[in-house]
Amino acid sequence: MQAGTDALNAAQGPARPTPEAIEAVTGGLLRQFGNRVVTSQAVREQHGHTLTWTPNQPPDLVVFPETTAEVVKIVKLCAAHRVPMVPFGTGTSLEGHVNAPFGGVSIDTSLMKRIIAVHAEDLDCVIEPGVTRKMLNEHLRDMGLFFPIDPGADASLGGMASTRASGTNAVRYGTMKDNVLSLTAVLANGEVVKTARRAKKSSAGYDLTRLFVGAEGTLGIITELTLKLHGIPEAISAGVCSFPSIAAACDVTIATIQSGIPVARIELADAAQIRAINLYSKLGLPEQPMLFVEFHGTDQGVREQAERFGEIAAEYGAGAFEWETKPEDRTRLWQARHDAYWAAHALRPGAKSLSTDVCVPISRLAECVEETQRDIAETGLLAPIVGHVGDGNFHVLPLFDGDDPAEVAKVKAFVERIVERALAMEGTCTGEHGVGQAKMKYLPLEHPAATLDAMRAVKLALDPMNIMNPGKIIPS
C-alpha cells in the first residue's frame, strides 16, 4: 500500500484554493442557488464552529442544498476547481469536524429535512440528513415508534451517522452503526452511491453502509438515510441511586448487565457533576457518585427490572433507589442528565471547558475512572465526569481559565494522560465524539501502521484529490 500512502500523504495538506478557484466556484453556485449561497463572515465562522483547542477555521462560503441532485452539482463544481468541501449538519460535534482548515465550501444540509417514508410494518424509515432526532421522533410518536439514539443534543441524523454517534440508550439499542440500514452518498467525483437495500440483513458485497457511518464526511456527503426504528415501550421506569464510590457504581453496572437485566440506560455522574446538576437543575440529589437508570418493557417487566436493580445496588452499599414511572418525572430527571455539560459551568462561572471522551472494556471502567479522578485531584483541576457506563464510555469536562497559559498547559497534559490511560487498558481514544481534527494525533497510538495504511487506501480510492473534509481523521 506504500504508493497509495505516499500519494495521500502528499495530498493530506492541500494548498488553500486560489482566489480564482474560489471566485469561479462562488460565481457558479450563485448562478444556480442564488441567496442559498452565503459569504458573510458571521455565517462562515458559525460553520467553522468548534469546541476544541483548534481555533475557528471558517470556510470561504456556505451553500444550502435541498436535494441530492443539488449536492451533486455542488460537488462537481468544487471538484472541477479542486476546492475542498465540508459537510455541515447542526454543528454540535465536539472534535473540530466542521472546521475548514484549507478553506473551501461548507455544505449545510439543514434544508434537506424531508421524512421521505415511514415503513411502520418493517420498523424503518427513509429520511434526508437534515432531519434532527427530535423532529423524527415527534413525527413517529403517533405511530407508536421511535428512533432510540440520543446523544443529548438535537443533532441532525446525517451528522449523527457521520460521527457514528451514540448516547444514553446505546447499552440497549446500540449506536448509529447498528441503526443505519442503508444510506445514499455523493462521492468526491459527483457520483451517487446507495450502499444497501431495506432488508434487515444482507451478505451481498462489502458493507459500505458502515464504511460511511463514522467517516465524518471524508469519503462523501450523506444525502439520504434508511434507519431502523423501534416500538415505543408499553412502560418505562427511571430512577437514581447514589453510591459510596465510583468503583461501587461501576461494579453494580457490571453486575446488572451480567445478570441479564435489559437496562435501557445506565449513566454515571461523579460527585462534582451531581453538585453541578443540583445547582443548575434545582435538584436535591445526594452529592455522591450516582447512577441514572431506565428500563423499558411491560408494566410488570419494568417493575421487576427496577426491583432487581435495587437489590443488586443494595449489595454494593448504595443509597435508596428512587424510581419513577410518570413521564413528567422521568423527563425532569433525564433533562437534568442531558444538561450536564451546561450544568458543569455553574461550578466555575466564566471558565472555558473542553469535553473529551474515552471508552474502555467495561471490566476496566472503574479502574480508569478512579485513576482519572486521582489525576484530577493531584493536578488541582475542576473536571466533572459523566459516563455511559453500560458500554464503558465516559466523558470528562475540565474547567479552566483560557487566559492562563499555565492552566491551559495543565489541562492539555491531563487530556493526553486520559487517552494514554484508556489505550493502556485496551480502550479507544474516543467512544462517540469521533476523531475530527482534535483526536487525529492519537490514531497512530491506537492503530497499527498497516491499519492506518488501509484507511488511507480507502480514502485515496474514493477521494483521490483529498477534497472531502480534508485534514480530518487520518494523520499524514
N, C-alpha and C positions, 0 to 999 in steps of 0.2 A: 504493500500500500504506500510505499515511500513516495512514489511520484505524485500520487494524489495528495499526500500530506504536504509535500513541498508546494504544490500548486495552491492549496488552500492557505498555507501559511503566508504565501506571497499576497494573497487576497484578503487576509484576515484584517488588515488595517488599510482599507481602501482610502485613497485621497478623497477629500470632500469634492462633491460635484463642482465643476467650473460654473462661474456665474452664467455663462452662455447655456449650459445644460439646464440649470435651474430656470432660467428665463424661458427656454424652449418648453420645458415641462409645465411651468406655470401658465404660459400662454395657451398651450394645448388643453390643459384642464379647464381653464376659464372659458374657453370656447365651448366645451362640452358640458360643464357643470355650473357655470355662472356663479351665483352667490353661495354655492356649496363649496367653494374654494376660499379659504381664509388665510391671510398672511399677516394679520395683526400680531404684534409682539405678545400681548397678553394671552391670546389663544394658543400661540405656538409654545409659550412657556408652560401653559397648563397641560399641553400634550407632551411635554418633557418632564412632567412632574415625577419626582422620585423621593422615597423615604429612606434613602441610603446615604452613605458618606459621599457618594458620587454627586457632583454638582449638576444642576439642571442643564440639560443639553437639548435645546429645542430644535424641532425640525425647521426646514425652510418654509414649509407651507403645510396646511391641513386640508384634506378633502373628505367630504362626507358622501360616500356612495349609498345607493338604495337597493341595488340588485347585484347578483353575481356577474351579470353581463357588464355592469359599470365597473366592477372591480377588475374585470379582465381588461377593459380599456385603460384603466389607470396603470395596471401592471405593465401592459405592452408599451405604453408611452414612457414609463420610467425605465424599463429595460432597454429601450432604444437609445436612451441617453445615459445609461449606467448610473441612474440616480437611486440611492437606497430608499427602501420603504419600511415603515414601522407600523404594524397593526396596532390599533388602539380600541379598547372596549370602554371601560368606565374609569380606568386609571387607578384602580385600588391595589395593584400589585406592589410588592414591597422590596424588590431587589433590582430596580432600575431597568425593568423590561421595556418600558416605553420611551426611554431616553433615545435621542438621535445623535450618537457621538460623531457620526460622519455627515450630519445634516440629512437632507432629503425630504421625503413626503410622509407625513403621518396619515394613515388611512383609518379614519374614525368610523366604526361600524354602528354607531348608536342609532342611525336611521334605519338600519336593517333589523327591524324588530317585529316581523310577522311571525305569528304562530301558524305555520302552514297547514298542519294536520295533527289531529289527536286520534290515535287508534286505541280507544279505551279497551276494546276486547283483546288487543295484543299487548297492552301496557307499554305503549311507546308513543312518542310524538316527534314531529319534524318541525324545527324552528330555524330562524335566522340568528346569527351570532350576537346581535344587539339586544336580544331578549334577556332581561335580567331574571334571576331566580325568583324574586318576589313576584314579578309580573307573571311568570309562568305559573306559579303556584296559585295565584289569585284566579287565573283562567281555569285551572284544573279543579279548584275546590268543589264546585257544584257537581263535578263528575265523580267525586269520591276518590280522586287521585292526587298524588303529589310527587314532586321531584325532591329527593332527600339530601342532596349535597348542599351543605350550609357552611360556607367559610366565614360567616359573620357579616361581612359587608354585602351590600346588594349588588354584587358583581355581575357583569354580563356573562352569559353562558359560553360565548365564544372565548372570552378571556379566561374563564374557568377551565375550559378544555385546553387552552394553550399553555397554561401553567400547571396542569394536572392538579387542580385544586382538590382540597379535602375538607376538613372541618369537623364539627362536633358529632355528626351522625356516622362518621366513617367506620366506627367499630362494628356497626351492624350492616350498613348499606354499601360500604366500600368508598372509593374515591372516584374522581371523574373517569379514570381509565376503565373502571368497572361499569360505568353507566352511560358511556357513549357507544352506541351500536354501529354508527356509521357517520361519516362526515363528507362534505364537499369542500375542496380547497382549490385555490388558484395558485399554480406554481409560478416560479420566477420568470418563465417564458410566456406566461399568459394562458397556458393550457389549464383546463379544468379536470380535476380527478375526483371521482367518487370512490371511497375506499371500500364499501361493502353494501350489501342489501339489508333489508329489515329483519332477516332471520336472526333468531336469538343466538345461533352459533353457526360457524362455517369452518371448513378446512380447505377452502379454495384459495390457495396462494398465500403470499406474505400478509401479515397483519398490519396493513398500512394505517388502519384507524389508530392503533396505539403508537405508531410512529409519529403521527401528527399531534396526538394528545401529549402535551408536555414539551413540544418542540419550540414553544414560545415565539411562534411566528418566524422562525429561522428557516423553515422549509417551504412555507406557503402561507396563504391567507385563508383562514376558515370562513366559508360563506353560508354554510348550512350544517345542521347537526340533527341526527336522529338519536333521541335519548330514551333510556329505559325509565319507566315510571313504576310507581308502587301504589297500592291501595292505602287510603288514609286509615290508620288503625281504628278499630272499634273503640278502644280505650287507651289512654295514655296516663301514666303516673310519673311524677318527677319529684325529686327531693334533694336535700343536702344533708351532709353528715360530716362532722368535724373529727379530727384525729390528733393524737398526741405528737405525731411526727410525720414527715414526708414518707419515710420508709413504711410506716403502718398503712398509709393511704395507698401506696403502690402495691403493698402485699395484698390488701383487700381487693384491689383491681385484678391482680393475677388470679387470686382465689375465685373471684366472681366469674371470670371468663373460663377458668379451668373447670368450674362446676357445671358449666353448660347453661348458665342463666343468659338468655338472649338480650342483654342490655343494649339499648339503642344509643345511648350517650353515656359517657363516664368521663368527667372533666375534673382536672386537678387545679386548685389555686392555692398558693402558699400563703402564709400569714400576712405578708406585706400586701399581696394582691387583695386579700379579704378586707384588710384595713382600707384600701383604696375603694373597693366596691361599696363598703359601708358609707364612706364619705360621699361618693358620687351618686349612688342609687338610694341613699337614705334607708339602708337596711341595718339590722342589728345582729348580724351574724357573729358567732364567736371568732375572735381573731387568731385562728389556728389553721393549720393545713386542712383543706376541705375538699370533699368530692361532691360534684353536682352530677346527679344520675337521672336517667329517664328510661322508662320501659314502655314498649308498645305491644298491644295484643288485645285480648278479650278482657272484660271486666274482671273475671275470675283470674285470668292469667297474669295481668299486671299486678293484682293484689298479691298473688303468690310470689311473683318475682321480687316485689318490693319487700315483702316479709322475709324472704330467704336472704336477700341482700342485707337487711338489717341484722339478721342473725350472724352472718359472716362478719360484718363490720364490728359487732359487739365482741367477737372473739379476739379482735385486734385492739381493743381498748377505745373504740370510737365513742363519741358522744351520742346523744339521742338522734336517731334517724327520723327526720320530719319529711313527710312526703305529701304531695297534693295531687288531686285529680281535676280540680276546677281549671278550665282553660285560662281564666284571668290570673290565677295564682301561678300557674306554670309559666305563663308569658312573662310575668313580672320577674320571676326567678331567672329565666333564660335571657331576658333582656339585660339583666344585671351582668350575666356572664359575657354576653356579646359586647357590652360596653366596657369590658376590662381595659382595653387599650386607652380609651379616653379617661377612665377612672384612675388609671395609674398616674396620670399627670396631676391629679389632685394632691398627690403626695409631695410634689415639688413644683408648685406653680411657676410657669415661665421657663422651665427646663426643657431642653431638647431630649429626644429619645431615639433609640434605634431598636427596632423589633427584629429579632433573629430567632431562627428555629433550627433544631436538630432532631433526629429520630434514632432511637437505638432499639435493639431487641428488648421486648418488654421485661425480660428477666433481669436486664441491666439498668432499667429505668430508675429505680430508687437510688442505686449507687451513683448514676450520672447526675441526678438532680441534687443529691446530698453533696457531692463533690462541688457542684456548681454553687450551691449555697455557701459552702465554706470559702470558696474563691471570692464570692461577693463580699462576705464578711471581712476576709483578710485584705481585700483590695479597698475596702471602705466605700463601696458603691451602694446606691439605692437601685435595686433591679428586681421588680416583682416577677414571679414565674407563674405561668398557666400552662396547662398541658392537656392534650388529647390522650390521656394515659392508656386508654384501651388499645392503642396501637403504638405506644412507645414514643410519641411525638410531644415535645414541649417547647414553649416559647419563653424567651427572656427579654425584658424591656428595660435596659439601663437608662436611667435619667441623669442628665449631666448638663453642665454649663458649656455651651458650644463656643463661648468666647475664651475659655480657659484651655490653652494648649496642653497643659499637663493633664487635665482631666480627660480631654479628648483622647490623648495618647493612652491613658489608663484604660478607657473603655475599649479602644481598638485592640489592645493586648488581651483584654478579658474575652472579647468575642472570638479572637483567634484560639484562645485556650478552650472555649466551649466546643468549637469544631474539632480540635485535636482530641479532646476527651471523647467525643462521640465516635470519631473514626477509630480510636483505640479500642472501643467497645464493639466494634463491627457494625457501627451505625453509619449514618449518612449526614452530610453537611446541611441538608435541607429535606425536611419531611413533606412540606407542602408549599413553602414560599416560592420555590423554583430557584434557578441559577441566575438568570439575567446577567447584569454586569458584576454585581457585588460579590457573588459567590463563585464566579468563574475560576478564580485562582485556586479554589480548593479541589477542583475536579482531578488534577494530576495526583493529589494525595489520596483521593477516593478510588480512582480507577487506574488499572494498569495502562501502560502506553499503548498496547495493542487495542484496548477498548476505545481509547480516545481516537486512535487512527481509524477505527471502524466508523466512529461518529463523524469524523472529518470526511471520510469517503462518501458517506450518505449525503452530507451537506454539499460536497463538491458535485455530486451527481445531479442533485435536484436544483442547485443554485450555483452554477459554475462561476458567475460573476460576483458572488457574495453580496447581493443587493437586498436580500431578505433579512431584515433586522440584524445587520452586521454588528460584530462586536459583542455578541451575547453567547452564552453557554460555553462554546468551545474555545479554550485558550489557544493562542497561537504558539 
